[in-house]
Amino acid sequence: MIIRYEVFDEDYVPEEILFRDGQIRRIAFNLKPAEQKSRPFNMLCLGPPATGKTTVMKFILKELPPSLMGVYVNCQIHQTKQQIFSKIFESLYGYLPPSGTSFQKLYSAVLKKGVEEDRVVFVVLDDVNFLSPKLMNDIIYLILKGHEDQEGFKAAVAGISTDAKISAAFDTKVMSVLHPDEILFPVYDFDEMLEILKKRAEAGIVGGRVSQEALEFIAGKAFEYLDIRFGIHLLKMAVISADRKSRDSVSLEDAESVFEDGRSVFFRKLISALDREDLDVLKFIYGSDIKFTSEIYEALKGKMGYTKFYEIIRKLENLRLIDTAAKYEKGLKRYVVRRFRREEIFRAIEEFGR
């Protein structure tokens, strides 16, 4: 059995994207004006983590027509104006800007390149919700209003966000030029996850196979955690387990044997994204029977302010550690729904919390 390890990597883009035909067609339609050298429609790709947003957009970037210059920026990594425009510069020119380049020179060089190439610059801002609202607004405005500094410059922006309500963070000035088409990416259902895992196994293994029982076990765990990336990670570990035993078939036993380690990796990733205040709120939510956000805030307001508390609630929801919903009970109230078992979260905090 030969393993193509890259097929199981988080950043792997398959040749065929399953169950996202509608989203791909919509993005392609929004970019179509660039074929006539006109500005494409701006977009927001919205949905929970691990719903194919980044994969779809990277697939689109690989297939762009000559009229477009694609740029991908990971806003979890690049979190200042200088860093983001340095990444845009690198994508357009093929090399990093010289050390010490001022922001104005950097910005001018980006605009100049778009005009010289006579192409539309298409900037994908992945995890744009990781930027502060002010920085997010500044970046998008600078990109979309570049034609005011450099005549002939044309650009479009696609933001990728796990925060479905991110448009509320755009100020009036930005919304006047952004007007995004919001494209929703729902969570995959069990059958979809099973098919994705099956295709990934077929692409990642040469001269071997994964049993149906193993695939169904892994798909079940991925669906339980609503995270296809977790399933792909488990699949990779199960394949390696079988390979170590010099077998060319991945069994249910292989899948079951790697689950606990895979679960630890999954929770480590979630918990490591939280700071001390985040962990305080998470522990209270999972350790208390209080469910309404207003009552949770009352219990914690001695530790943090109102704005900070609701920022943390939104962060925990974006990471899919909790869900929130609303119900009418002597007025409309927002309440928290725990997504995992209490003991799982406290164990993860004990193991991985800072």
C-alpha positions in Angstrom: 0.0 0.0 0.0 1.4 3.4 -1.0 0.1 6.4 0.9 -0.2 9.8 -0.7 0.1 11.7 2.5 -0.6 15.1 0.9 -4.1 14.0 0.1 -4.9 14.0 3.8 -3.4 17.4 4.6 -5.7 20.2 5.7 -4.7 22.4 2.8 -5.2 19.8 0.1 -7.5 20.8 -2.7 -9.1 17.8 -4.5 -9.7 17.8 -8.2 -13.4 17.4 -7.6 -15.2 19.4 -4.9 -18.2 17.4 -3.7 -21.5 18.9 -2.6 -20.6 22.5 -3.3 -21.7 22.8 -6.9 -24.1 25.6 -6.1 -21.5 27.7 -4.2 -18.9 27.2 -7.0 -21.4 28.3 -9.7 -22.4 31.3 -7.7 -18.7 32.4 -7.2 -18.0 31.8 -10.9 -21.0 33.9 -11.8 -19.9 36.7 -9.5 -16.4 36.8 -11.2 -17.8 36.7 -14.7 -17.7 40.5 -15.3 -13.9 40.3 -15.1 -14.0 38.6 -18.5 -15.1 42.0 -19.9 -12.5 43.8 -17.8 -15.3 45.0 -15.4 -15.3 44.7 -11.6 -16.6 41.4 -10.3 -19.2 41.3 -7.5 -17.8 41.2 -4.0 -18.6 38.2 -1.9 -18.8 36.8 1.7 -18.5 33.1 2.0 -20.2 32.3 5.3 -20.6 29.1 7.4 -19.3 27.1 10.3 -15.8 25.7 10.4 -15.0 22.8 8.1 -17.8 23.4 5.6 -15.6 23.7 2.5 -15.3 27.5 2.3 -11.5 27.7 2.0 -11.3 24.6 -0.2 -13.8 25.9 -2.6 -12.1 29.3 -2.8 -8.7 27.8 -3.4 -10.2 25.6 -6.1 -11.6 28.7 -7.7 -8.3 30.5 -7.5 -6.6 27.6 -9.4 -9.1 27.9 -12.2 -9.2 31.7 -12.6 -9.4 33.1 -16.2 -6.5 35.2 -17.5 -8.5 38.4 -16.8 -8.1 37.9 -13.0 -5.1 38.0 -10.7 -5.9 35.9 -7.6 -4.6 36.6 -4.2 -5.1 34.5 -1.1 -4.5 36.0 2.4 -4.9 34.0 5.7 -6.0 36.6 8.2 -5.2 34.3 11.1 -1.5 34.6 10.1 -1.5 38.1 8.5 -3.1 40.5 11.0 -1.8 43.9 10.3 -2.2 46.3 7.3 1.5 46.0 6.5 1.4 42.2 6.6 -1.7 41.8 4.5 -0.5 44.1 1.8 2.9 42.5 1.8 1.1 39.2 1.1 -0.8 40.8 -1.7 2.4 42.2 -3.1 4.1 38.8 -2.9 1.2 37.2 -4.8 1.2 39.8 -7.5 5.0 40.1 -8.0 6.2 36.6 -7.1 8.6 37.8 -4.4 8.5 39.5 -1.0 8.7 43.3 -0.9 12.1 44.7 0.2 12.5 44.9 4.0 11.6 48.3 5.3 9.3 49.3 2.5 6.8 51.9 3.7 3.1 51.1 3.6 2.4 53.8 1.0 5.1 52.4 -1.4 3.7 48.9 -0.8 0.2 50.0 -1.5 1.2 52.0 -4.6 3.1 49.0 -6.0 0.0 46.8 -5.6 -2.2 49.2 -7.4 0.5 49.8 -10.1 0.8 46.0 -10.8 -2.9 45.6 -11.4 -2.9 48.5 -13.9 0.3 47.3 -15.7 -1.2 43.8 -16.1 -4.5 45.3 -17.2 -6.2 42.6 -15.1 -8.7 42.6 -12.2 -7.1 41.9 -8.8 -9.3 39.4 -6.8 -8.4 39.3 -3.1 -9.6 36.4 -0.9 -9.4 37.3 2.8 -9.8 34.0 4.6 -10.9 34.1 8.3 -11.5 37.8 7.9 -13.4 37.8 11.2 -10.1 37.3 13.0 -9.3 40.9 12.1 -10.5 43.8 14.3 -13.6 45.5 12.8 -11.5 48.7 12.2 -8.7 46.8 10.4 -11.1 44.7 8.4 -12.9 47.9 7.2 -9.7 49.7 6.4 -8.3 46.8 4.4 -11.4 46.2 2.3 -11.8 50.0 1.7 -8.2 50.4 0.6 -8.6 47.5 -1.9 -11.9 48.5 -3.4 -11.1 52.3 -3.6 -7.7 51.7 -5.1 -8.9 53.3 -8.4 -9.0 56.6 -6.6 -5.2 56.5 -6.1 -4.4 54.7 -9.3 -6.6 55.3 -12.3 -7.5 52.0 -14.0 -7.1 49.8 -11.0 -9.9 47.3 -10.5 -10.4 44.9 -7.7 -12.9 42.6 -6.0 -12.9 41.1 -2.5 -14.2 37.8 -1.2 -14.2 37.4 2.6 -14.4 34.0 4.2 -15.9 34.0 7.7 -17.3 31.6 10.3 -19.3 34.5 11.7 -22.5 34.6 9.8 -23.3 38.1 11.1 -20.0 39.7 10.1 -21.7 42.1 7.7 -23.0 44.0 10.8 -19.3 44.9 11.5 -18.9 46.8 8.2 -19.2 50.5 8.5 -21.3 52.6 6.2 -18.3 53.7 4.1 -17.3 50.2 3.3 -20.8 48.9 2.7 -21.3 51.6 0.1 -18.6 50.0 -2.1 -18.7 46.4 -0.9 -22.4 45.3 -1.4 -21.4 41.6 -0.9 -23.2 38.6 -2.2 -23.5 36.3 0.8 -22.9 32.7 -0.1 -23.8 30.2 2.6 -21.9 26.9 3.3 -24.0 24.6 5.5 -22.6 21.8 7.6 -22.2 18.5 5.7 -24.7 15.8 6.6 -23.6 12.2 7.4 -24.0 10.8 3.9 -22.0 13.7 2.4 -19.2 13.2 5.0 -19.2 9.5 4.2 -18.8 10.2 0.4 -16.1 12.9 1.0 -14.1 10.4 3.1 -14.6 7.6 0.6 -13.2 9.8 -2.3 -10.3 11.1 -0.1 -9.4 7.4 0.7 -9.5 6.5 -2.9 -7.2 9.4 -3.9 -4.9 8.9 -0.9 -4.2 5.2 -1.1 -2.6 3.3 -4.0 -2.8 -0.5 -3.8 -5.0 -0.5 -0.7 -8.5 0.2 0.5 -10.5 1.4 3.5 -13.3 -0.9 4.6 -16.9 0.4 4.6 -17.1 -0.3 8.3 -14.1 1.9 9.0 -15.4 4.7 6.7 -18.8 4.6 8.4 -17.2 4.8 11.9 -15.0 7.7 10.9 -17.9 9.5 9.2 -20.0 9.0 12.3 -17.4 10.6 14.5 -16.9 13.5 12.1 -20.7 14.1 12.0 -20.9 13.9 15.8 -18.4 16.8 16.0 -19.7 18.4 12.8 -16.2 18.7 11.4 -15.1 16.9 8.2 -11.5 17.9 8.8 -11.7 15.9 12.0 -12.8 12.9 9.9 -10.0 13.4 7.4 -7.5 13.5 10.2 -8.9 10.3 11.7 -8.8 8.7 8.2 -5.2 9.5 7.8 -4.3 8.1 11.3 -6.3 4.9 10.5 -4.4 4.5 7.2 -1.1 4.9 8.9 -2.1 2.4 11.6 -2.9 -0.2 9.0 0.4 0.6 7.1 2.4 0.0 10.3 1.0 -3.4 10.5 1.9 -4.1 6.8 -1.7 -4.4 5.8 -3.2 -3.0 2.6 -6.7 -2.8 4.1 -7.8 -0.3 6.7 -10.2 -2.0 9.2 -12.8 -0.9 11.7 -10.2 -1.9 14.4 -7.7 0.6 12.9 -10.3 3.4 12.9 -11.4 2.7 16.5 -7.8 2.4 17.7 -6.9 6.0 16.6 -10.1 7.7 17.7 -8.9 8.8 21.2 -5.7 10.3 19.9 -7.6 12.0 17.1 -10.1 13.4 19.6 -7.3 14.9 21.6 -5.9 16.6 18.5 -9.3 18.0 17.7 -9.9 19.5 21.2 -6.3 20.7 21.4 -6.8 22.8 18.3 -10.0 24.3 19.7 -8.8 25.0 23.2 -5.5 26.4 22.1 -7.3 29.2 20.3 -8.7 30.5 23.6 -7.1 32.9 26.1 -7.7 33.0 29.8 -10.9 35.1 29.6 -12.3 32.9 26.9 -11.7 29.8 29.0 -13.4 31.4 32.0 -16.6 31.9 30.0 -16.4 28.5 28.5 -15.9 26.8 31.9 -18.8 28.7 33.3 -21.1 27.8 30.4 -20.2 24.1 30.7 -20.2 24.0 34.5 -23.4 25.9 35.2 -27.1 25.3 34.5 -27.6 28.9 33.6 -28.4 29.1 29.9 -29.4 32.7 29.0 -26.6 34.9 27.9 -27.9 37.9 29.9 -27.8 35.8 33.1 -24.3 34.4 32.3 -23.1 37.9 31.9 -24.6 39.0 35.2 -22.6 36.2 36.9 -19.4 37.1 35.1 -19.6 40.9 34.8 -17.2 41.4 37.7 -14.5 39.8 35.5 -15.2 41.5 32.2 -17.2 44.2 30.5 -20.4 43.8 28.4 -18.7 44.2 25.0 -15.8 41.8 25.9 -18.3 39.2 27.1 -20.3 39.2 23.9 -17.1 39.1 21.8 -16.2 35.9 23.7 -19.6 34.4 23.1 -19.3 35.1 19.4 -15.8 33.6 19.4 -16.9 30.4 21.1 -19.8 30.2 18.7 -17.5 30.7 15.7 -15.2 27.9 17.0 -18.3 25.7 17.3 -17.8 25.1 21.0 -21.3 26.4 21.6 -24.3 27.4 19.6 -26.7 30.2 20.5 -30.4 30.6 19.7 -33.3 32.9 20.7 -36.6 32.2 22.3 -39.4 34.3 23.6 -39.7 34.2 27.4 -41.0 37.4 28.8 -39.3 39.1 25.9 -36.9 37.8 23.3 -33.9 36.1 25.0 -30.7 34.6 23.7 -29.5 31.4 25.2 -26.5 29.1 24.9 -26.5 25.5 23.7 -23.6 23.3 24.7 -22.3 21.3 21.7 -20.1 18.8 23.6 -20.4 16.7 26.7 -19.4 18.5 29.8 -16.7 16.0 30.8 -15.1 16.3 27.3 -14.7 20.1 27.6 -13.4 20.0 31.1 -10.9 17.3 30.2 -9.7 19.3 27.2 -9.3 22.5 29.3 -7.3 20.6 31.9 -5.1 19.1 29.2 -4.7 22.0 26.8 -5.9 25.2 28.5 -3.3 27.9 29.1 
